[in-house]
Amino acid sequence: MKALEKDRTHRYETASAMARDVERHLHDEPVEACPPFAGYRLRKFARRNKRALAMTALAGVMLLVALGAMAGSIGWTVRDREARQAKLASQLELILTSKRFRPTNVSPLLTFFPHS
């Protein structure tokens, strides 16, 4: 619409300026005819760099998957460790509360070391 502006100062200065703008449009580059807002410039950039943006998106997804796998692995490890500790604690409590366990049945090696 820049070519049809009523105000002479807002139109193209020469025909070659308009030709340069048409060439920019054909090469998916930002044109001077409209204000360069961010969405327009981003859209033009995406059209020119499809392969690079696709590779960047793929790398980002792969990074997120790797971080998710690492977080899940750490979570499972912590959960398994806590389950093992709870099982050992319950077994120890069962041993200590059983009627068969008496301090006299403790081996001499264990009584040799004083308790702190």
N, C-alpha and C positions, 0 to 999 in steps of 0.2 A: 504494500500500500504506500510505501515510501515514494514510489514513482508518481502516484496520483495526488499527493499532498497539495493543498491549495497554497500553503505558505511556501514560498520559494526557498527559504533557508532550510526547510526540512526535507526537500527533495534531493535526489542525487545531483552532485555537482556537474558530472559529465556522463555521457553514454558509456564510457569505459568503466566508470565506477559501478554503474548498474551491471555491466557485463561481468565485472569481477565478483559481484554479489551473486549473480546467476551461477557462475563457476563454483563459488563456495557452496552454494546450495546443492549443486550436482555432485560435489565431492563430500557431502555430509559434514560440512564445516559450518560453524555459526556464521550467519549473514548479518550485515550491518543494518538491514532494513527494520528490524524489530529490536526492542530493548533486550539485552542479554540477561534474562533472569535465569536462576540456577537450574530449574527444571529443563528449560530449553537447551542449555549448554550441556547438561548431563545426558540428555537424550542424544544429542549430536555426538558426544564423546562415546556413548555406548554403541552407536551405529558404526563408528569408525573402528572401534576396538573390541569387536565381539569375541574374538578368540582369547584375547588377554583377559577379558572380564570373565569368560567361562572358566578359564584355568584358575583364576583367582577365587571364584566361587567354589570350584571343586576342591581347591586347597583348603579353603575355609571349612567346608563340610567335613573333609578328612580330619582336620585339626579338631573339630568339635566331637567327632566320633572317637578319636583317640583319647581326648580328655574325658569323655563319658566312660570309656572302657577302663581308664585308669582309676577314675573315681569309684566305679563299681567294684573293681578289684580290691581297692583299699577298703571299701565298705564290707565286702564279703570276708576279707581277712580279719577285720576287727570283730565282726559278728561271730566268726568261727572261734577266735581266741576267747571271746567272752563266754561262749557256750562251753568250751573246754574247761575254762576256769570254774564255771558254775558246776559242771559235772564233777570235777575234782573236789570242789568244796563240799558238795553233797555226799560224795563217797567218804571223804575224811570225817564228816559229821556222823555218818552211819557207823564208821569204824569206832569213833570215840564214844558213841552212845551204846554200842553193843555190849552185851553182858560178858562176852568172852574176853573183851579187852580189859586187862587189869595191869596196873603199873608193875606188878611182879612178873608179868610175862614179857616185859621189855628186855631186849638183849643187853648183856653187860656192856657192850660197846656204846650203846646209846645212853646208858646211865653214867658212863665215864665222863662225858662232856657236860659241864654244868650249864644250866639254862640261864639265859640272860634276862 
